[in-house]
Amino acid sequence: MAKNVAQSATLASLDQKLALAKRCSHEGVVAGAKAAIIATIATAIPTLASVRMLPWAKANLNHTAQALIISTAAGAAYFIVADKTVLATARKNSFKHAPNNMEA
């Protein structure tokens, strides 16, 4: 009987940790998506404007190059912000759930 109680407590703890991990990753995805949208707009405007106005860019940057410049900035922004958000959330939650007898 004691084994079943300990096992259910362990399973509840694992379920709680899994729910916390899902929430952390969801927050990272949302923050990363917002950063990617902003980076896309911030990169697309000068890229498209330079292709219209600068002779070198007009001659050397075809549609594929323009898309590559814009998507690279968006992808980088997504992964950087998502990673930082997940790490910050995990750090915050680890300190929140730390034992009280630990000193900083």
All heavy atoms as an XYZ file, in Angstrom:
752
protein
N       0.823     -1.191      0.000
C       0.000      0.000      0.000
C       0.866      1.254      0.000
O       0.596      2.200     -0.719
C      -0.922     -0.021      1.218
C      -1.691      1.244      1.377
S      -3.397      0.927      1.078
C      -4.093      2.312      1.857
N       1.911      1.268      0.812
C       2.799      2.425      0.887
C       3.501      2.632     -0.446
O       3.767      3.764     -0.850
C       3.820      2.248      2.001
N       3.768      1.532     -1.141
C       4.426      1.633     -2.446
C       3.505      2.323     -3.450
O       3.957      3.137     -4.251
C       4.811      0.235     -2.923
C       5.638      0.232     -4.171
C       6.068     -1.176     -4.530
C       6.956     -1.137     -5.753
N       7.380     -2.465     -6.159
N       2.219      2.010     -3.417
C       1.255      2.633     -4.320
C       1.117      4.128     -4.051
O       0.986      4.924     -4.971
C      -0.109      1.949     -4.212
C      -0.097      0.572     -4.829
O       0.767      0.264     -5.654
N      -1.038     -0.255     -4.413
N       1.140      4.524     -2.797
C       1.033      5.932     -2.433
C       2.266      6.684     -2.931
O       2.169      7.768     -3.510
C       0.854      6.102     -0.905
C       0.944      7.572     -0.520
C      -0.463      5.504     -0.460
N       3.440      6.112     -2.711
C       4.683      6.750     -3.168
C       4.718      6.807     -4.687
O       5.165      7.800     -5.273
C       5.886      5.985     -2.635
N       4.227      5.756     -5.328
C       4.205      5.719     -6.783
C       3.251      6.763     -7.343
O       3.563      7.448     -8.308
C       3.785      4.317     -7.235
C       4.309      3.919     -8.576
C       4.020      2.463     -8.863
O       3.109      1.871     -8.295
N       4.795      1.882     -9.745
N       2.093      6.936     -6.738
C       1.141      7.936     -7.218
C       1.655      9.347     -6.970
O       1.429     10.248     -7.781
C      -0.226      7.739     -6.568
O      -0.152      7.978     -5.183
N       2.375      9.540     -5.855
C       2.971     10.850     -5.593
C       4.046     11.157     -6.629
O       4.166     12.289     -7.100
C       3.561     10.889     -4.190
N       4.815     10.136     -6.994
C       5.845     10.324     -8.011
C       5.213     10.634     -9.361
O       5.685     11.507    -10.094
C       6.732      9.072     -8.108
O       7.274      8.799     -6.820
C       7.853      9.270     -9.089
N       4.154      9.929     -9.708
C       3.469     10.182    -10.970
C       2.845     11.567    -11.005
O       2.889     12.259    -12.020
C       2.399      9.117    -11.221
C       2.917      7.725    -11.585
C       1.757      6.752    -11.718
C       3.735      7.770    -12.851
N       2.301     12.021     -9.877
C       1.734     13.370     -9.807
C       2.824     14.410     -9.975
O       2.638     15.415    -10.666
C       1.012     13.563     -8.480
N       3.971     14.159     -9.367
C       5.095     15.079     -9.502
C       5.583     15.124    -10.950
O       5.885     16.194    -11.476
C       6.227     14.649     -8.572
O       7.360     15.444     -8.786
N       5.646     13.967    -11.590
C       6.066     13.931    -12.991
C       5.054     14.630    -13.893
O       5.438     15.333    -14.831
C       6.265     12.484    -13.443
C       7.500     11.784    -12.906
C       7.522     10.323    -13.340
C       8.758     12.485    -13.357
N       3.774     14.448    -13.616
C       2.740     15.134    -14.392
C       2.849     16.645    -14.234
O       2.697     17.396    -15.192
C       1.347     14.668    -13.980
C       1.031     13.271    -14.479
O       1.727     12.800    -15.415
O       0.091     12.657    -13.940
N       3.134     17.079    -13.009
C       3.282     18.516    -12.752
C       4.505     19.060    -13.492
O       4.446     20.127    -14.100
C       3.414     18.763    -11.260
C       3.494     20.231    -10.897
C       3.660     20.439     -9.401
O       4.021     19.513     -8.682
N       3.416     21.652     -8.951
N       5.608     18.322    -13.475
C       6.815     18.755    -14.181
C       6.581     18.783    -15.692
O       7.058     19.679    -16.385
C       7.988     17.839    -13.844
C       8.509     18.035    -12.448
C       9.675     17.103    -12.162
C      10.168     17.263    -10.741
N      11.277     16.354    -10.435
N       5.852     17.806    -16.202
C       5.549     17.763    -17.633
C       4.672     18.947    -18.036
O       4.909     19.582    -19.069
C       4.862     16.446    -17.990
C       4.513     16.244    -19.460
C       5.779     16.245    -20.300
C       3.749     14.954    -19.643
N       3.682     19.264    -17.224
C       2.819     20.410    -17.512
C       3.620     21.706    -17.472
O       3.421     22.600    -18.315
C       1.667     20.471    -16.511
N       4.535     21.813    -16.539
C       5.389     23.003    -16.433
C       6.297     23.120    -17.652
O       6.478     24.213    -18.203
C       6.211     22.926    -15.143
C       6.907     24.185    -14.674
C       5.886     25.292    -14.412
C       7.693     23.898    -13.415
N       6.847     22.003    -18.110
C       7.717     22.006    -19.289
C       6.930     22.388    -20.546
O       7.430     23.139    -21.392
C       8.362     20.640    -19.464
N       5.706     21.893    -20.655
C       4.876     22.253    -21.809
C       4.560     23.740    -21.805
O       4.563     24.393    -22.847
C       3.572     21.448    -21.800
C       3.746     20.022    -22.252
C       2.411     19.299    -22.280
C       2.567     17.870    -22.730
N       1.293     17.161    -22.782
N       4.286     24.291    -20.630
C       3.985     25.717    -20.539
C       5.210     26.552    -20.900
O       5.114     27.539    -21.612
C       3.491     26.069    -19.137
C       2.958     27.501    -19.020
C       2.330     27.755    -17.664
N       3.213     27.490    -16.555
C       4.077     28.368    -16.049
N       4.172     29.565    -16.566
N       4.840     28.042    -15.032
N       6.380     26.116    -20.425
C       7.625     26.830    -20.746
C       7.876     26.823    -22.253
O       8.221     27.849    -22.835
C       8.813     26.186    -20.044
S       8.888     26.459    -18.280
N       7.703     25.670    -22.872
C       7.964     25.589    -24.308
C       6.921     26.370    -25.100
O       7.251     26.994    -26.113
C       8.017     24.135    -24.767
O       6.783     23.501    -24.559
N       5.668     26.377    -24.627
C       4.636     27.149    -25.319
C       4.936     28.648    -25.251
O       4.784     29.362    -26.245
C       3.265     26.852    -24.726
C       2.156     27.615    -25.382
N       1.720     27.325    -26.661
C       1.417     28.667    -24.961
C       0.761     28.178    -26.983
N       0.558     28.995    -25.967
N       5.377     29.110    -24.090
C       5.747     30.522    -23.963
C       6.900     30.859    -24.902
O       6.925     31.924    -25.513
C       6.142     30.845    -22.519
C       4.979     30.886    -21.564
C       5.418     31.176    -20.131
O       6.549     31.658    -19.932
O       4.624     30.918    -19.219
N       7.852     29.937    -25.052
C       8.963     30.150    -25.964
C       8.526     30.222    -27.409
O       9.003     31.058    -28.180
N       7.588     29.365    -27.789
C       7.079     29.368    -29.167
C       6.346     30.670    -29.464
O       6.538     31.281    -30.525
C       6.156     28.152    -29.401
C       5.382     28.274    -30.700
C       6.972     26.872    -29.396
N       5.526     31.119    -28.541
C       4.772     32.358    -28.757
C       5.712     33.560    -28.850
O       5.594     34.389    -29.759
C       3.726     32.557    -27.625
C       3.107     33.932    -27.690
C       2.660     31.487    -27.709
N       6.676     33.636    -27.950
C       7.631     34.757    -27.987
C       8.482     34.698    -29.252
O       8.756     35.731    -29.870
C       8.513     34.725    -26.748
N       8.882     33.500    -29.652
C       9.668     33.352    -30.874
C       8.890     33.740    -32.117
O       9.436     34.370    -33.032
N       7.620     33.376    -32.160
C       6.793     33.740    -33.312
C       6.613     35.253    -33.406
O       6.677     35.826    -34.504
C       5.438     33.047    -33.214
N       6.411     35.897    -32.268
C       6.288     37.360    -32.278
C       7.578     38.001    -32.767
O       7.557     38.942    -33.574
C       5.960     37.878    -30.876
C       4.557     37.584    -30.432
C       4.325     38.085    -29.011
C       2.940     37.733    -28.504
N       2.743     38.182    -27.117
N       8.716     37.499    -32.304
C      10.007     38.045    -32.735
C      10.235     37.803    -34.227
O      10.782     38.664    -34.919
C      11.133     37.429    -31.919
N       9.818     36.642    -34.727
C       9.988     36.339    -36.147
C       9.151     37.274    -37.019
O       9.606     37.721    -38.076
C       9.621     34.884    -36.418
N       7.947     37.583    -36.570
C       7.094     38.504    -37.337
C       7.720     39.887    -37.387
O       7.789     40.518    -38.452
C       5.674     38.545    -36.719
C       4.965     37.216    -36.945
C       4.869     39.699    -37.298
C       3.693     37.061    -36.159
N       8.208     40.348    -36.248
C       8.840     41.673    -36.202
C      10.107     41.691    -37.054
O      10.362     42.643    -37.797
C       9.125     42.072    -34.739
C       7.803     42.301    -34.012
C      10.003     43.316    -34.672
C       7.932     42.448    -32.517
N      10.905     40.624    -36.972
C      12.142     40.565    -37.761
C      11.850     40.494    -39.254
O      12.582     41.074    -40.062
C      12.972     39.357    -37.336
N      10.771     39.811    -39.632
C      10.402     39.741    -41.039
C      10.067     41.122    -41.571
O      10.551     41.517    -42.645
C       9.192     38.795    -41.229
O       9.556     37.494    -40.774
C       8.768     38.728    -42.670
N       9.271     41.854    -40.837
C       8.897     43.204    -41.276
C      10.114     44.122    -41.280
O      10.340     44.865    -42.246
C       7.780     43.762    -40.367
C       6.507     42.939    -40.555
C       7.520     45.233    -40.664
C       5.440     43.195    -39.523
N      10.919     44.032    -40.224
C      12.094     44.906    -40.122
C      13.141     44.593    -41.188
O      13.927     45.468    -41.554
C      12.709     44.783    -38.739
N      13.174     43.384    -41.685
C      14.131     43.015    -42.722
C      13.560     43.207    -44.118
O      14.281     43.589    -45.047
C      14.546     41.544    -42.556
O      14.951     41.325    -41.213
C      15.688     41.184    -43.467
N      12.274     42.950    -44.281
C      11.669     43.024    -45.605
C      11.638     44.449    -46.148
O      11.917     44.661    -47.338
C      10.253     42.455    -45.566
N      11.340     45.402    -45.305
C      11.219     46.784    -45.783
C      12.534     47.296    -46.376
O      12.559     47.735    -47.526
C      10.669     47.699    -44.666
C       9.218     47.307    -44.367
C      10.770     49.165    -45.063
C       8.637     47.962    -43.142
N      13.659     47.240    -45.652
C      14.896     47.733    -46.270
C      15.393     46.876    -47.431
O      15.985     47.396    -48.382
C      15.912     47.743    -45.135
C      15.309     47.052    -44.005
C      13.858     46.912    -44.253
N      15.145     45.550    -47.365
C      15.588     44.688    -48.462
C      14.849     45.033    -49.746
O      15.464     45.224    -50.801
C      15.365     43.210    -48.107
O      16.083     42.902    -46.918
C      15.835     42.302    -49.215
N      13.541     45.112    -49.658
C      12.757     45.417    -50.858
C      13.000     46.847    -51.340
O      13.036     47.104    -52.547
C      11.275     45.176    -50.583
C      10.910     43.717    -50.263
C       9.440     43.608    -49.899
C      11.254     42.813    -51.427
N      13.187     47.774    -50.424
C      13.459     49.152    -50.816
C      14.821     49.270    -51.494
O      14.968     49.990    -52.495
C      13.405     50.065    -49.596
N      15.814     48.555    -50.978
C      17.146     48.646    -51.590
C      17.166     48.025    -52.978
O      17.868     48.511    -53.869
C      18.191     47.985    -50.702
O      17.952     46.599    -50.612
N      16.385     46.977    -53.193
C      16.319     46.370    -54.526
C      15.676     47.326    -55.525
O      16.042     47.356    -56.693
C      15.556     45.023    -54.465
C      15.240     44.494    -55.838
C      16.361     44.013    -53.689
N      14.757     48.138    -55.068
C      14.105     49.098    -55.968
C      14.985     50.321    -56.241
O      14.925     50.887    -57.314
C      12.790     49.584    -55.360
C      11.833     48.515    -54.922
C      10.984     47.991    -56.063
N       9.968     47.070    -55.609
C      10.148     45.765    -55.452
N      11.323     45.231    -55.649
N       9.164     44.978    -55.075
N      15.825     50.711    -55.263
C      16.537     51.983    -55.364
C      18.016     51.867    -55.722
O      18.552     52.769    -56.366
C      16.406     52.750    -54.047
C      15.004     53.151    -53.712
S      14.983     54.003    -52.130
C      13.266     53.912    -51.734
N      18.678     50.833    -55.269
C      20.121     50.723    -55.486
C      20.425     49.892    -56.733
O      19.958     48.751    -56.855
C      20.801     50.087    -54.269
C      20.648     50.836    -52.948
C      21.249     50.030    -51.813
C      21.305     52.198    -53.041
N      21.236     50.418    -57.634
C      21.539     49.676    -58.867
C      22.236     48.334    -58.605
O      21.931     47.337    -59.266
C      22.459     50.617    -59.648
C      22.228     51.961    -59.075
C      21.795     51.764    -57.668
N      23.170     48.298    -57.635
C      23.859     47.043    -57.352
C      22.873     45.984    -56.855
O      22.918     44.827    -57.290
C      24.940     47.261    -56.290
C      25.657     45.987    -55.955
C      26.760     45.498    -56.568
C      25.284     45.023    -54.966
N      27.115     44.287    -56.023
C      26.219     43.971    -55.029
C      24.258     44.934    -54.034
C      26.154     42.854    -54.190
C      24.197     43.824    -53.207
C      25.134     42.808    -53.290
N      22.011     46.361    -55.932
C      21.037     45.408    -55.390
C      20.055     44.963    -56.465
O      19.686     43.787    -56.534
C      20.294     46.030    -54.212
N      19.654     45.881    -57.325
C      18.722     45.536    -58.401
C      19.356     44.518    -59.351
O      18.691     43.588    -59.822
C      18.337     46.797    -59.175
C      17.229     46.583    -60.196
C      16.896     47.873    -60.914
C      16.166     48.798    -59.981
N      15.624     49.982    -60.657
N      20.669     44.663    -59.598
C      21.348     43.763    -60.519
C      21.690     42.411    -59.886
O      21.741     41.395    -60.582
C      22.631     44.422    -61.027
N      21.944     42.368    -58.589
C      22.487     41.151    -57.970
C      21.552     40.392    -57.033
O      21.835     39.241    -56.713
C      23.765     41.500    -57.206
C      24.867     41.926    -58.141
O      25.119     41.268    -59.135
N      25.500     43.039    -57.835
N      20.492     40.997    -56.565
C      19.591     40.304    -55.632
C      18.289     39.926    -56.328
O      17.373     40.729    -56.457
C      19.296     41.188    -54.412
C      20.479     41.535    -53.522
C      20.027     42.447    -52.395
C      21.136     40.297    -52.971
N      18.215     38.674    -56.774
C      16.970     38.207    -57.388
C      15.945     37.882    -56.291
O      16.204     38.071    -55.105
C      17.233     37.009    -58.304
C      17.825     35.836    -57.564
O      17.851     35.805    -56.338
N      18.319     34.862    -58.309
N      14.803     37.373    -56.680
C      13.731     37.100    -55.705
C      14.160     36.052    -54.671
O      13.794     36.144    -53.498
C      12.468     36.644    -56.435
C      11.878     37.689    -57.307
N      11.321     38.841    -56.802
C      11.771     37.784    -58.663
C      10.883     39.593    -57.795
N      11.153     38.976    -58.944
N      14.940     35.067    -55.108
C      15.394     34.035    -54.177
C      16.325     34.626    -53.122
O      16.222     34.300    -51.936
C      16.120     32.917    -54.947
O      15.253     32.413    -55.954
C      16.533     31.794    -54.025
N      17.225     35.489    -53.529
C      18.145     36.121    -52.576
C      17.388     36.998    -51.586
O      17.696     37.003    -50.390
C      19.189     36.942    -53.323
N      16.411     37.711    -52.070
C      15.609     38.562    -51.178
C      14.872     37.710    -50.147
O      14.863     38.035    -48.947
C      14.611     39.375    -51.993
C      15.252     40.376    -52.933
C      14.246     40.964    -53.887
O      13.090     41.194    -53.515
N      14.657     41.216    -55.117
N      14.275     36.627    -50.608
C      13.551     35.741    -49.688
C      14.500     35.099    -48.682
O      14.165     34.938    -47.501
C      12.818     34.664    -50.480
N      15.702     34.755    -49.139
C      16.682     34.147    -48.246
C      17.130     35.129    -47.165
O      17.255     34.762    -45.990
C      17.885     33.660    -49.046
C      18.951     32.897    -48.277
C      18.355     31.626    -47.677
C      20.102     32.553    -49.191
N      17.344     36.373    -47.522
C      17.743     37.392    -46.541
C      16.652     37.564    -45.483
O      16.918     37.560    -44.280
C      18.037     38.734    -47.246
C      19.299     38.624    -48.089
C      18.168     39.866    -46.237
C      19.504     39.781    -49.035
N      15.426     37.690    -45.946
C      14.302     37.927    -45.027
C      14.047     36.710    -44.138
O      13.882     36.834    -42.918
C      13.049     38.317    -45.825
C      13.286     39.657    -46.518
C      11.819     38.381    -44.929
C      12.260     39.986    -47.588
N      14.033     35.514    -44.728
C      13.720     34.317    -43.938
C      14.848     33.959    -42.969
O      14.591     33.416    -41.891
C      13.410     33.133    -44.850
O      14.539     32.799    -45.618
N      16.095     34.273    -43.331
C      17.203     34.002    -42.416
C      17.084     34.866    -41.165
O      17.280     34.379    -40.037
C      18.553     34.258    -43.110
O      18.640     33.407    -44.250
C      19.710     33.983    -42.177
N      16.762     36.123    -41.346
C      16.590     37.010    -40.192
C      15.418     36.556    -39.321
O      15.509     36.551    -38.086
C      16.376     38.444    -40.659
N      14.331     36.153    -39.961
C      13.160     35.703    -39.203
C      13.460     34.412    -38.435
O      13.099     34.276    -37.262
C      11.978     35.497    -40.138
N      14.126     33.470    -39.086
C      14.470     32.210    -38.422
C      15.417     32.402    -37.256
O      15.251     31.798    -36.198
N      16.409     33.253    -37.463
C      17.361     33.522    -36.379
C      16.658     34.178    -35.194
O      16.896     33.803    -34.040
C      18.487     34.406    -36.886
N      15.807     35.137    -35.472
C      15.083     35.814    -34.391
C      14.198     34.828    -33.632
O      14.142     34.855    -32.394
C      14.234     36.951    -34.951
N      13.526     33.946    -34.370
C      12.656     32.960    -33.729
C      13.441     32.089    -32.752
O      13.076     31.947    -31.584
C      11.966     32.078    -34.771
C      11.182     30.956    -34.147
C       9.902     31.182    -33.663
C      11.730     29.692    -33.987
C       9.184     30.168    -33.050
C      11.023     28.676    -33.383
C       9.748     28.917    -32.922
O       9.051     27.916    -32.315
N      14.526     31.496    -33.232
C      15.252     30.550    -32.394
C      15.961     31.230    -31.234
O      16.024     30.676    -30.130
C      16.237     29.731    -33.235
C      15.550     28.679    -34.044
C      15.486     28.772    -35.416
C      14.938     27.607    -33.428
C      14.837     27.809    -36.167
C      14.283     26.635    -34.160
C      14.241     26.734    -35.535
N      16.485     32.408    -31.436
C      17.171     33.104    -30.350
C      16.181     33.482    -29.256
O      16.412     33.230    -28.065
C      17.912     34.348    -30.886
C      19.101     33.907    -31.732
C      18.364     35.249    -29.746
C      19.742     35.022    -32.517
N      15.062     34.078    -29.633
C      14.083     34.518    -28.629
C      13.403     33.326    -27.960
O      13.199     33.330    -26.740
C      13.048     35.477    -29.268
C      11.916     35.771    -28.310
C      13.739     36.758    -29.698
N      13.071     32.306    -28.728
C      12.433     31.125    -28.131
C      13.369     30.461    -27.130
O      12.946     30.088    -26.027
C      12.035     30.136    -29.224
N      14.635     30.338    -27.474
C      15.602     29.721    -26.567
C      15.766     30.538    -25.302
O      15.734     29.996    -24.190
C      16.948     29.576    -27.278
C      17.974     28.861    -26.428
O      17.651     27.777    -25.897
O      19.095     29.387    -26.285
N      15.910     31.842    -25.433
C      16.070     32.699    -24.255
C      14.818     32.662    -23.380
O      14.911     32.673    -22.153
C      16.378     34.137    -24.674
C      17.791     34.329    -25.160
C      18.034     35.786    -25.479
C      19.464     36.016    -25.838
N      20.296     36.358    -24.707
N      13.655     32.620    -23.986
C      12.408     32.597    -23.216
C      12.261     31.286    -22.453
O      11.895     31.284    -21.273
C      11.203     32.802    -24.147
O      11.377     34.021    -24.857
C       9.910     32.839    -23.375
N      12.546     30.170    -23.109
C      12.443     28.873    -22.434
C      13.430     28.800    -21.276
O      13.088     28.357    -20.176
C      12.659     27.715    -23.436
C      12.859     26.398    -22.710
C      11.491     27.616    -24.389
N      14.654     29.247    -21.508
C      15.647     29.212    -20.427
C      15.269     30.129    -19.277
O      15.418     29.764    -18.102
C      17.024     29.591    -20.969
C      17.674     28.561    -21.897
C      18.967     29.112    -22.468
C      17.914     27.264    -21.166
N      14.783     31.319    -19.577
C      14.385     32.251    -18.514
C      13.202     31.711    -17.716
O      13.174     31.807    -16.479
C      14.041     33.607    -19.112
N      12.242     31.121    -18.400
C      11.074     30.560    -17.715
C      11.481     29.365    -16.852
O      11.022     29.229    -15.720
C      10.002     30.141    -18.731
O       9.714     31.235    -19.582
C       8.731     29.700    -18.042
N      12.339     28.530    -17.383
C      12.791     27.369    -16.608
C      13.591     27.817    -15.385
O      13.449     27.247    -14.298
C      13.637     26.461    -17.489
N      14.428     28.828    -15.554
C      15.212     29.331    -14.426
C      14.295     29.910    -13.354
O      14.466     29.657    -12.169
C      16.196     30.402    -14.910
C      17.173     30.850    -13.856
C      18.178     31.860    -14.389
N      18.911     31.351    -15.526
C      18.844     31.863    -16.757
N      18.082     32.897    -17.005
N      19.540     31.344    -17.747
N      13.297     30.683    -13.800
C      12.352     31.280    -12.853
C      11.595     30.190    -12.106
O      11.440     30.255    -10.887
C      11.375     32.192    -13.611
C      10.341     32.848    -12.726
C       9.400     33.703    -13.536
C       8.547     32.814    -14.406
N       7.526     33.512    -15.153
N      11.160     29.160    -12.807
C      10.404     28.087    -12.168
C      11.282     27.224    -11.278
O      10.815     26.697    -10.274
C       9.720     27.224    -13.220
C       8.574     27.959    -13.873
O       7.946     28.811    -13.265
N       8.310     27.646    -15.122
N      12.547     27.072    -11.620
C      13.411     26.247    -10.772
C      13.671     26.940     -9.440
O      13.773     26.285     -8.409
C      14.728     25.941    -11.481
O      15.523     27.094    -11.597
N      13.794     28.271     -9.441
C      13.970     28.987     -8.185
C      12.677     29.028     -7.388
O      12.687     29.003     -6.166
C      14.473     30.408     -8.426
C      15.906     30.459     -8.862
C      16.291     31.244     -9.926
C      16.875     29.725     -8.208
C      17.610     31.290    -10.335
C      18.207     29.765     -8.592
C      18.569     30.553     -9.667
N      11.557     29.062     -8.086
C      10.261     29.108     -7.406
C       9.988     27.797     -6.674
O       9.404     27.786     -5.599
C       9.160     29.358     -8.436
C       7.793     29.580     -7.822
C       6.714     29.692     -8.890
C       6.921     30.876     -9.775
N       5.867     31.023    -10.789
N      10.415     26.677     -7.253
C      10.123     25.368     -6.677
C      11.316     24.773     -5.924
O      11.312     23.597     -5.609
C       9.678     24.395     -7.776
C       8.417     24.843     -8.446
N       7.214     24.916     -7.800
C       8.184     25.278     -9.707
C       6.296     25.355     -8.624
N       6.854     25.592     -9.800
N      12.324     25.584     -5.650
C      13.494     25.092     -4.912
C      13.139     24.924     -3.436
O      12.267     25.618     -2.915
C      14.660     26.068     -5.065
N      13.833     24.044     -2.749
C      13.586     23.898     -1.301
C      13.922     25.194     -0.565
O      14.810     25.932     -0.957
C      14.533     22.776     -0.888
C      14.890     22.070     -2.145
C      14.769     23.052     -3.262
N      13.236     25.434      0.537
C      13.419     26.677      1.286
C      14.736     26.735      2.045
O      15.202     27.801      2.405
C      12.264     26.877      2.281
C      10.981     27.179      1.556
O      10.989     27.669      0.438
N       9.857     26.839      2.179
N      15.377     25.594      2.293
C      16.587     25.599      3.082
C      17.839     25.940      2.267
O      18.924     25.967      2.808
C      16.760     24.261      3.802
C      16.856     23.100      2.819
O      16.762     23.291      1.624
N      17.023     21.911      3.351
N      17.690     26.181      0.983
C      18.848     26.530      0.152
C      19.127     28.012      0.275
O      18.232     28.835      0.303
C      18.591     26.176     -1.311
C      18.519     24.687     -1.556
S      18.237     24.310     -3.293
C      19.660     25.025     -4.042
N      20.403     28.359      0.364
C      20.787     29.765      0.427
C      21.391     30.181     -0.905
O      22.110     29.415     -1.533
C      21.812     29.972      1.547
C      21.225     29.758      2.919
C      22.245     30.022      4.005
O      23.277     30.648      3.709
O      22.007     29.590      5.130
N      21.118     31.402     -1.317
C      21.641     31.875     -2.600
C      23.006     32.473     -2.443
O      23.417     32.963     -1.460
C      20.689     32.917     -3.167
